[in-house]
Amino acid sequence: MPVHNQRPVDLLTGAFDLNQRRKFVVSNDAGEPVLSLYFKPITRADRNKATTLAGSDAALEISTQLLCQKAELEDGTMAFAAADAAKLQRELPERVLNELELFLFGLGGNTSLDEAKKD
C-alpha cells in the first residue's frame, strides 16, 4: 500500500520491529559471565501491565516487574516469572539490578543511575 494511503497509526506502528532483541550479559564480581538475557523493546502496554503487577506506583517496583516481564533466555523463553521480582530485589546486589534495568530502558553502557534519573 502506498504511504499516502496508509493511516498515520499504521505507518508509525509498522516502522518499528518489536521482535528485535538486545543482549545483556550478567557477570559476577570476578567478571565471569553468569547469564545472558535478551530484551525486546518496551511498549506502553508493557509498562501498564508492570504497574498493575507491581500493585504500586513506586518506580523501583515497576522497573523490576518490567524486567521480569521482558527478560528472555536465548531460546526466547521467559527468564523470570512475575513472582521472581521480590527475590531479585531481596537477594541481588542493587548495582546488578540497576545495571539490568538501565539496560532494559536503553540506558545501559556508561550511564550512571544518577544520570538516568535526570532523564
GROMACS elastic network, one bead per residue, 0.5 to 0.9 nm:
[ bonds ]
;  ai    aj funct       b0    kb
    1     4     6  0.83771   500
    1     5     6  0.66824   500
    1     6     6  0.69361   500
    2     5     6  0.55332   500
    2     6     6  0.67914   500
    3     6     6  0.52932   500
    3     7     6  0.84290   500
    3    11     6  0.73409   500
    4     7     6  0.81136   500
    6     9     6  0.81904   500
    6    10     6  0.63634   500
    6    11     6  0.61404   500
    7    10     6  0.53122   500
    7    11     6  0.62484   500
    7    12     6  0.86647   500
    8    12     6  0.60168   500
    8    13     6  0.85153   500
    9    12     6  0.51918   500
    9    13     6  0.60591   500
    9    14     6  0.83339   500
   10    13     6  0.52568   500
   10    14     6  0.57880   500
   10    15     6  0.84664   500
   11    14     6  0.53067   500
   11    15     6  0.63608   500
   12    15     6  0.53686   500
   12    16     6  0.74979   500
   13    16     6  0.60643   500
   13    17     6  0.86101   500
   14    17     6  0.75894   500
   16    19     6  0.89931   500
   17    20     6  0.58677   500
   17    41     6  0.84864   500
   18    21     6  0.81227   500
   18    40     6  0.62247   500
   18    41     6  0.58247   500
   18    42     6  0.82813   500
   18    43     6  0.86123   500
   19    40     6  0.59209   500
   19    41     6  0.76651   500
   20    39     6  0.81589   500
   20    40     6  0.58080   500
   20    41     6  0.74587   500
   21    38     6  0.58527   500
   21    39     6  0.50303   500
   21    41     6  0.73099   500
   22    37     6  0.82825   500
   22    38     6  0.54022   500
   22    39     6  0.52010   500
   22    40     6  0.66051   500
   22    41     6  0.84995   500
   22   103     6  0.89835   500
   22   104     6  0.87523   500
   23    36     6  0.67122   500
   23    37     6  0.57321   500
   23    39     6  0.65305   500
   23    74     6  0.87647   500
   24    35     6  0.83956   500
   24    36     6  0.56878   500
   24    37     6  0.52140   500
   24    38     6  0.62086   500
   24    39     6  0.80028   500
   24   100     6  0.75966   500
   24   103     6  0.74151   500
   24   104     6  0.88022   500
   25    33     6  0.63807   500
   25    34     6  0.73489   500
   25    35     6  0.58348   500
   25    37     6  0.62877   500
   25    38     6  0.87389   500
   26    31     6  0.88470   500
   26    32     6  0.83842   500
   26    33     6  0.58360   500
   26    34     6  0.55827   500
   26    35     6  0.52502   500
   26    36     6  0.61392   500
   26    37     6  0.76493   500
   26    96     6  0.78763   500
   26    99     6  0.88888   500
   26   100     6  0.79498   500
   27    30     6  0.75576   500
   27    31     6  0.51953   500
   27    32     6  0.50661   500
   27    34     6  0.51638   500
   27    35     6  0.71567   500
   27    36     6  0.89301   500
   27    96     6  0.87997   500
   28    31     6  0.52814   500
   28    32     6  0.54912   500
   28    33     6  0.64982   500
   28    34     6  0.63158   500
   28    96     6  0.89986   500
   29    32     6  0.74215   500
   30    33     6  0.89189   500
   31    34     6  0.89181   500
   33    36     6  0.77510   500
   35    73     6  0.86542   500
   36    72     6  0.87348   500
   36    73     6  0.68729   500
   36    74     6  0.73066   500
   37    71     6  0.59391   500
   37    72     6  0.56261   500
   37    73     6  0.53986   500
   37    74     6  0.69487   500
   37    79     6  0.75209   500
   38    70     6  0.81135   500
   38    71     6  0.57374   500
   38    73     6  0.60732   500
   38    74     6  0.66023   500
   38    76     6  0.80572   500
   38    79     6  0.89537   500
   39    42     6  0.84371   500
   39    67     6  0.87792   500
   39    70     6  0.58733   500
   39    71     6  0.53971   500
   39    72     6  0.63060   500
   39    73     6  0.89519   500
   39   103     6  0.88418   500
   39   104     6  0.66453   500
   40    70     6  0.67335   500
   40    71     6  0.80485   500
   40    72     6  0.85282   500
   40   104     6  0.84880   500
   41    70     6  0.83279   500
   41   104     6  0.79996   500
   41   105     6  0.83100   500
   41   106     6  0.86874   500
   42    45     6  0.81597   500
   42    46     6  0.60771   500
   42    47     6  0.72460   500
   42    66     6  0.82861   500
   42    70     6  0.76407   500
   42   104     6  0.79294   500
   42   105     6  0.75413   500
   43    46     6  0.51014   500
   43    47     6  0.65194   500
   43    48     6  0.87733   500
   44    47     6  0.50257   500
   44    48     6  0.61823   500
   44    49     6  0.86223   500
   45    48     6  0.50672   500
   45    49     6  0.61723   500
   45    50     6  0.85870   500
   46    49     6  0.51750   500
   46    50     6  0.61596   500
   46    51     6  0.86255   500
   46    66     6  0.70682   500
   46    69     6  0.78001   500
   46    70     6  0.83043   500
   47    50     6  0.50708   500
   47    51     6  0.61466   500
   47    52     6  0.86761   500
   47    62     6  0.75915   500
   47    63     6  0.84464   500
   47    65     6  0.88434   500
   47    66     6  0.67073   500
   48    51     6  0.50927   500
   48    52     6  0.63210   500
   48    53     6  0.86986   500
   49    52     6  0.51204   500
   49    53     6  0.61774   500
   49    54     6  0.85338   500
   49    65     6  0.87249   500
   49    66     6  0.83238   500
   49    69     6  0.88489   500
   50    54     6  0.59233   500
   50    55     6  0.85226   500
   50    61     6  0.85234   500
   50    62     6  0.55433   500
   50    63     6  0.76277   500
   50    64     6  0.83813   500
   50    65     6  0.52059   500
   50    66     6  0.54077   500
   50    67     6  0.89543   500
   50    68     6  0.89033   500
   50    69     6  0.74016   500
   50    82     6  0.88429   500
   51    54     6  0.50854   500
   51    55     6  0.62743   500
   51    56     6  0.64453   500
   51    57     6  0.66008   500
   51    58     6  0.85821   500
   51    59     6  0.88187   500
   51    61     6  0.79974   500
   51    62     6  0.53143   500
   51    63     6  0.86451   500
   51    65     6  0.76721   500
   51    66     6  0.84368   500
   52    55     6  0.52300   500
   52    56     6  0.73675   500
   52    57     6  0.88823   500
   52    62     6  0.85038   500
   53    56     6  0.81413   500
   53    62     6  0.79404   500
   53    65     6  0.69198   500
   53    82     6  0.74737   500
   54    57     6  0.76972   500
   54    58     6  0.82109   500
   54    61     6  0.56677   500
   54    62     6  0.55955   500
   54    63     6  0.89346   500
   54    64     6  0.84746   500
   54    65     6  0.62865   500
   54    82     6  0.88443   500
   54    85     6  0.89225   500
   55    58     6  0.88251   500
   55    61     6  0.83634   500
   55    62     6  0.85224   500
   56    59     6  0.83118   500
   56    61     6  0.69282   500
   56    62     6  0.73850   500
   57    60     6  0.87840   500
   57    61     6  0.76163   500
   57    62     6  0.70934   500
   58    61     6  0.54270   500
   58    62     6  0.63584   500
   58    63     6  0.87275   500
   59    62     6  0.51255   500
   59    63     6  0.59926   500
   59    64     6  0.85731   500
   60    63     6  0.52004   500
   60    64     6  0.62142   500
   60    65     6  0.85878   500
   61    64     6  0.54013   500
   61    65     6  0.62740   500
   61    66     6  0.87050   500
   61    85     6  0.80536   500
   61    86     6  0.88255   500
   61    89     6  0.87560   500
   62    65     6  0.50695   500
   62    66     6  0.61379   500
   62    67     6  0.86188   500
   63    67     6  0.61788   500
   63    68     6  0.87199   500
   63   101     6  0.65337   500
   63   104     6  0.88796   500
   63   105     6  0.89032   500
   64    68     6  0.63033   500
   64    69     6  0.85477   500
   64    82     6  0.89586   500
   64    85     6  0.57920   500
   64    86     6  0.84679   500
   64    88     6  0.79581   500
   64    89     6  0.76217   500
   64    97     6  0.79923   500
   64   101     6  0.71841   500
   65    68     6  0.50894   500
   65    69     6  0.60848   500
   65    70     6  0.86243   500
   65    82     6  0.62848   500
   65    83     6  0.87173   500
   65    84     6  0.86222   500
   65    85     6  0.59650   500
   66    70     6  0.59580   500
   66    71     6  0.82761   500
   66    82     6  0.87750   500
   66   101     6  0.83320   500
   66   104     6  0.83794   500
   67    70     6  0.53325   500
   67    71     6  0.57060   500
   67    80     6  0.82068   500
   67    85     6  0.81685   500
   67   100     6  0.76862   500
   67   101     6  0.64414   500
   67   104     6  0.69874   500
   68    71     6  0.58053   500
   68    72     6  0.87547   500
   68    78     6  0.80609   500
   68    79     6  0.72190   500
   68    81     6  0.59187   500
   68    82     6  0.56472   500
   68    83     6  0.83823   500
   68    84     6  0.70300   500
   68    85     6  0.64546   500
   69    72     6  0.85791   500
   69    78     6  0.76463   500
   69    79     6  0.85655   500
   69    80     6  0.71364   500
   69    81     6  0.71628   500
   69    82     6  0.66342   500
   70    78     6  0.74718   500
   70    79     6  0.83221   500
   70    80     6  0.85249   500
   70   104     6  0.81639   500
   71    77     6  0.86937   500
   71    78     6  0.61487   500
   71    79     6  0.55127   500
   71    80     6  0.68493   500
   71   104     6  0.84040   500
   72    75     6  0.77059   500
   72    76     6  0.54361   500
   72    77     6  0.54808   500
   72    80     6  0.77852   500
   73    76     6  0.53789   500
   73    77     6  0.55144   500
   73    78     6  0.62173   500
   73    79     6  0.54957   500
   74    77     6  0.74687   500
   75    78     6  0.89312   500
   76    79     6  0.86118   500
   78    81     6  0.73849   500
   80    83     6  0.80244   500
   80    84     6  0.60782   500
   80    85     6  0.81246   500
   81    84     6  0.53364   500
   81    85     6  0.76563   500
   82    85     6  0.59215   500
   82    86     6  0.86753   500
   83    86     6  0.65891   500
   83    87     6  0.78975   500
   84    87     6  0.53292   500
   84    88     6  0.61779   500
   84    89     6  0.86754   500
   85    88     6  0.51530   500
   85    89     6  0.61900   500
   85    90     6  0.85672   500
   86    89     6  0.51598   500
   86    90     6  0.60481   500
   86    91     6  0.84680   500
   87    91     6  0.56752   500
   87    92     6  0.76816   500
   88    91     6  0.54484   500
   88    92     6  0.52787   500
   88    93     6  0.85771   500
   88    97     6  0.75711   500
   89    92     6  0.60182   500
   89    93     6  0.80147   500
   89    94     6  0.75510   500
   89    97     6  0.75167   500
   90    93     6  0.82681   500
   90    94     6  0.89921   500
   91    94     6  0.88998   500
   92    95     6  0.83917   500
   92    96     6  0.67888   500
   92    97     6  0.66747   500
   93    96     6  0.54646   500
   93    97     6  0.65782   500
   93    98     6  0.87264   500
   94    97     6  0.52227   500
   94    98     6  0.60366   500
   94    99     6  0.86039   500
   95    99     6  0.60931   500
   95   100     6  0.86343   500
   96    99     6  0.50951   500
   96   100     6  0.62452   500
   96   101     6  0.86037   500
   97   100     6  0.51583   500
   97   101     6  0.61054   500
   97   102     6  0.84777   500
   98   101     6  0.51489   500
   98   102     6  0.59058   500
   98   103     6  0.84357   500
   98   113     6  0.72272   500
   99   102     6  0.51890   500
   99   103     6  0.61469   500
   99   104     6  0.85561   500
   99   107     6  0.88571   500
   99   108     6  0.66951   500
   99   109     6  0.85060   500
   99   112     6  0.87126   500
   99   113     6  0.84107   500
  100   103     6  0.52199   500
  100   104     6  0.61644   500
  100   105     6  0.87904   500
  100   108     6  0.78477   500
  101   105     6  0.62777   500
  101   106     6  0.86425   500
  101   107     6  0.84100   500
  101   108     6  0.82380   500
  102   105     6  0.51703   500
  102   106     6  0.63097   500
  102   108     6  0.51032   500
  102   109     6  0.85631   500
  102   111     6  0.79553   500
  102   112     6  0.85576   500
  102   113     6  0.76747   500
  102   116     6  0.77069   500
  103   107     6  0.52229   500
  103   109     6  0.74123   500
  104   107     6  0.73519   500
  104   108     6  0.75846   500
  105   108     6  0.76481   500
  106   109     6  0.89112   500
  107   110     6  0.82221   500
  107   111     6  0.60317   500
  107   112     6  0.85358   500
  107   116     6  0.69658   500
  108   111     6  0.58432   500
  108   112     6  0.83188   500
  109   112     6  0.84940   500
  111   114     6  0.82474   500
  111   115     6  0.62128   500
  111   116     6  0.66387   500
  112   115     6  0.51969   500
  112   116     6  0.62921   500
  112   117     6  0.87531   500
  113   116     6  0.50659   500
  113   117     6  0.62518   500
  113   118     6  0.89312   500
  114   117     6  0.51846   500
  114   118     6  0.67406   500
  115   118     6  0.53629   500
  115   119     6  0.71448   500
  116   119     6  0.54617   500
